[in-house]
């Protein structure tokens, strides 16, 4: 029998300690976000549909994006036991420079439309965390302003080669003059993908307003206040604006870009040159043989060719072919620090986050981006410790199994050809 007694007031006070209320609404909602998906929920609540869907959406039926995320969810880890990992070192070196963690911020366009701090928030958060920040050709903050925000950190620039080559060449020269150390030559956007959410929402610069978009934005006065009381939204690196995303891309991009353009840009650029948007093994091998400094396996976040290869599925094949010494990086679908750990284990030297960063930005500006980085940092450290590894160098393919739902259909030799 348990002996009963009346509770003692002093003991009750020790057991019933109330959490001190946080009167800072932004800090409170961000601290309550424990995952990137939590930040996504907050972002959707605080951002008009057109801006949120530009970030959240992909091309056509959004199959590529769904498959990329499923690929990471289908990872099976294989931890080592009785291997203490009391202190986890997440630092790495990529493209000739340091990074405090094995991920950086990917290039994103229209960023200030998501939240007015835009690329400044991303660059500032990256500087504080000691990771690289990448500015997009379609960014809404200038090359020079990003450098001013992140004067001592690593700044990278993502380049579209446009029909008017002089515009692209000018951007290369400005990025070099500002001390950016890496250039991302992007090859997966010869024309715009069919981003149906954007078309339905009338998403453009300047925004195309309708009764539907206005009604959706009315419950979000903070977004309108930011939008109307800050400098005009425009592409900071380009002089031509106006039109939907597809119209802007189709007018600026050039489907005729080739290896000759890569040679020209390479001759102009003094820093590291990376090709972004590689989606098959032969192209990866050719680029590494040509001596580029790195490649990024990417299908543009599923925003270009729907049903494109899943970069995470492609990663082991590319690493086997080009060797462990090549700088192979990956993006698309990363929503958890465990996704980053799995990528490094399978041979990726580095990863890039796009939507995860923008969800944090929409949820809380610069503080929201800081929260994104903090969540991923915690997830990486915890995953590594539970695997029994103390550094990124200890991660190996044996730590990960890719469980595949999609397997190629093999041709049946017994079925006669129609030819």
N, C-alpha and C positions, 0 to 999 in steps of 0.2 A: 504494500500500500504506500502511495506517495503521501508524505506528510504535507498538509496544507497550512498556509499561513497568510495573514494579511500582508499585501505588498507594502514595503517601506517607501515613503515619499522620496527619499534621497535616491534609492535604487531606481525608482520609476523615472526620475529626472535624467539619470544616466542612460537609461534604455531608450527614452523618448526624446532624442535630440533632433530638432527640426532643422531642415536645410535652410540656410540663409537665403532669402529671396534675392534674385538678381534683377535689378530695375532696368538694366540695359537690355532692351528687347532683342536687338540684333545678336548680342553675345549669348543671350539665353537660348535663342532658337538654334544658333550654330552649335553650341555645346550639347544640345539635345540630339544633334545629328551624329549618329555613330557609324554610318556607312555612306558611301557615295550615293546609294539609292535614297537614303534619307535626305541628302542635299537636293537630289532631283525632285523629290516631293515638294520641298520648300520652294525650289526654283519655279516649279509649275504653278504653285499657288501665288507667287509674287510677280510673275512675268506675263505680259499679254501673249495670247496664243501664237501670234505670228512670229514673235521673237523666240519664244520657247520651242516651237516646232522646227524653226530653222536649225537649232542646236540638236534637238532630240531626233529629228527625222533623218531619212536616208532616201535613196532613189527607188523609184517604181514601187514594188511591193515590199521593200525594205527587208528582203530575204538575206542579202549579204550581211547586214548588221546583225540580224537575229542569229545567223549561223556563227558569226564571229564570237558573239557573247556565249552562245551555247558551247562552243569549243572550249572556252575557259571553264565553264561550269562542269564540263565533262572530264576535267583533269582528276586523276587519282594520284595522290602523293604517297611516297614510300619513305617514312621517317626511319632514321637510325636511332636505336635505343642506347642508353647508358653512354651517350656522348655529350657531355656538358657543353652548353652554349650559353654561358652566363652573360657574356658580352658579345653582342652581334655588331659586326662592322658592315655597314651598308654602302660604304664609299667605293668608288670605282674611278677608273680613268677611261675616257672616251674621246676619240679624235684629238688626242694630244693634250687634253686638259682634264682637270678633276671635276667630279660631281659627287656631292655628298650622298646621293642615292642613285639607284640604277634607272631613273626616269627623269625626263624633262617635260616642259610644256610644249605641246605641238602648236603649229601655226593654225590660227582660226581667223576667218574673215567676219566683217560686220560686227566686231566684238563689242563696240560701245553701244550698239543697239540692244545687246543683252542686258547690260548694266553700264551706266555712264563712265565708270572708272576704267572699263575696258582693258586694253593691253597694259596700261600703267599698273593696274592691280596685279596682273599676271607677272610682269617683269619685276615689280617690287617684291612680291611673294617669292619668286624664284631666287632673287638676290639674297633674301633673308634665309632661305633654305639651303643655298649653295648648290642649286641645280640650274641647268641651262634653260633659257627662254627663247622661243622661236617666234619671230614676227612674220606675218603673212604679207604677201604682195597686196592682198585685199584687206589689210589691217586698217584700223581707224585711228591709229596713233603713228606719228612719224618715226622714221628710223632714228632721227636725232633725239626725239623725246624718249624713246625707249632706252637709248644709251644714257641719257641724263638720269633716268630712273634707276638704271642698273649699271652704274659707271665702272664698277670693278668686277662684276660678274660676267658670266658667259652669255653672250647674245648671238643667236643664229638667225639667218634670214632665209625665208622660203621664196623661191623665185618661180613665177610663171613666165615662160617665153611667149611674148605676145606678137601679134601680127606686125605691129610697129616695133621692130627690134630695138630701136634707139631708146624706147621707154625702158625696156628690160635692162639694157646696157647701163642706162643712167642709174637704175636702182642698184645694180651690182657695184658701181663706182661709189655711190653714197654709203652703202653698207660697209664697203672696204674702208672708206675714209672715217667712218664712225667706229672702226675697230671691231666689227663683228668677226668672229673667228671661223664660222662655218656657214656654207651656202648649201641650201637644199634645192637641187635642180628637180623640179616636179614634172613627172612624165605621164601621169594617169588622167590628165584633164585636157585632152585635145579639143573636146567640146564639152558642154555641160550635160550632166546626167539629168534624168527626169525627176526632179525633186517635187513630187506632187503636193506635199503639204504646203510648200512655199507658194505654188501656183494657186492653190485653193484659198490661201490666206492673203494673197496679194502682197507677199513679202518683197520689199524692194527698198532701194535708197534713191530718193526719199520714200518714206512709207506711203503706200497707197491705201488711204482710209476708206472704209465702207461702214455702213450701219452695223454690220456684224463685228468688224474689228473694233469699232468705237465702243459698242456695248460690252465686248469682252474686256476692254481696257479700263472702263469706268470704275470697276471695283478695285483697281490698282493705282490709286492716286499717286503713290510714292514714285512709281515708274514714270508717270506723266510729268511729275514735278522735276525729276532728274532730267528727263528728255528735253523739257522746254526751258530749263534754266541753265543749261550747259552749252558749250560751243556746238555749232552746227555739225551734224553727223555727215561725214563724207570720208571717202578713201583718202588716207593721209599721204599715200605714196603715189597716187594717180590723180590726174587732173580731170578725167572723164568720169562722171557719175550719172546715175539715173537709169532706171529700168529694173526689171526683175533680176533675180540671181542668174537665171539662165541666159537672159539677154545680155547681161554684163559680161558673163564668161564667154559667150559665143562671139561677142564683138571684140573682146580683148585677146582670147586665146587663139592659137594657130595650130590646126590639125596637121600641118606639114612639118612640125619640128622633128629633128632627126639627130643622129650622132654628130653631124657637122655642127649643129647648134651647141651640143655638149662640148665639142672641142673649142668653139669660140669662147663660151663662158669660162671654160677651164683656163684658157690663156689669159683671161682678164682677171680672174679671181686669185688673190694671193694666199688665201687661207685654205681650210679643208673643204673639199667638194664631195657632197653626198647626193646620190640619186634616190629620190623618193617616189614610190609607187610601183616598185618591182613586184611582179605577180607570177613569175615562173622561173624555173631553175636555169634554163639556157640563158635568159637575159641576165640573171644574177652572175653566172659564170663569165659571160662576155664582159660585163662591167668591171668585175674584179680583175679580169685579165687586162683590161684597158688601164688599170691603175687608179680608178677612182678611190677616194679615201673611205668610202662606206656606202652601203645601200640600206634603204628602209623598205622592208616588206610591208606593203600597205595597199588596201583597195579604197583609199580615201574615205575611210570610215563608212563604207557602204554607200557613199553618196554619188558614185559615178556609174559604173557598170554593175547592175544588180545581178546576183548569182555569180559574182566574181570569186576567185579562190579565197579561201580563208587564210590570212597571213600566218596565224598560229599553227595551222595544219602544215603549211608550206615550210615553216622554219626548220625542222630537222633535216629535210631533204636538201635545202640550200646550204646549211652548215656542213653537211657531209660532203657536198660537192666543192665548196669554195674553201673549206678548211677552217680550223678554229682561229687562225690568225687574222682572217678577214673581219672587218667591222660590219657585222650584220645587226641591224636594228629592226624594231617591229612596232606597229601601232594597230589600231582598230579593235574596239571591243573591250579595252582594259577598264575594268570598273572596281578592281580590288587589288590590294597589294599582293595577294596570292597569285593573281594573274601575272604580275611582274616577276615574282619568284619563279614561277613555272617557265616563263619565257627565258630567263637567264639560265635556268637549269638545262634547257634544250639548246643553248648556244647563242642566244641573243646577247650582244654586248651592251645593249641599251634599249630602253622603251620610251614611248612618247604617249602622253595623255592629252586628249582634246576635249571630249564631252565632259569628262569628270571635272576638269578645270572650269569649264563654263557653267556647270551646275553649281559649283561653289561660288562663282562670280555672281550668278543671278540670285543665289540665296543670301548673299551678304557682302558683295563688293570685295575689296581687298581682304577683309577678315574671312570671307567665305573661301577665297582661294587658299589662304593660310590653313583653313580648316580642312580643305581637300588634301593638301600636302600632309597635314598632321595625321589624318585618317590613314592615308596610304603608307606613311612611315610606320605607324603602329602595326598595320597589317603585315607589312614586309618583315619587320623585326619579329613579330610573333610567329609567323609562318616559318622563318628560318630557325628560330629557337626550337620549335616543335619538330622540325626536321632533323635537328641535331647538327646544324652547321653554324659556324661562327663568322664566316665571310662569304662573299659572293663566289670567290674562287673555289670554295668547297662544293658548290652546287654542281651536280652532274646529271646527265640524262637518266641515270638509274633512279633518280629521285622522283621522276614523273612518268606516268603513263597517260597517253592521249586516248581516251575512250571515244571511239568514233561511231556516230549514228549514221553518217553518210559514207558509203563505200562505193567506189566506182563499179559500174556494171561491166563485167568482162564479156567480150564478144564470144558467142558460142560457135565453135568451129563446125558444129553439126548443122547449123542453119545456113543454107546456100545464099550466096550473095545475089543481089538483085541485078548486078551489073554483068 
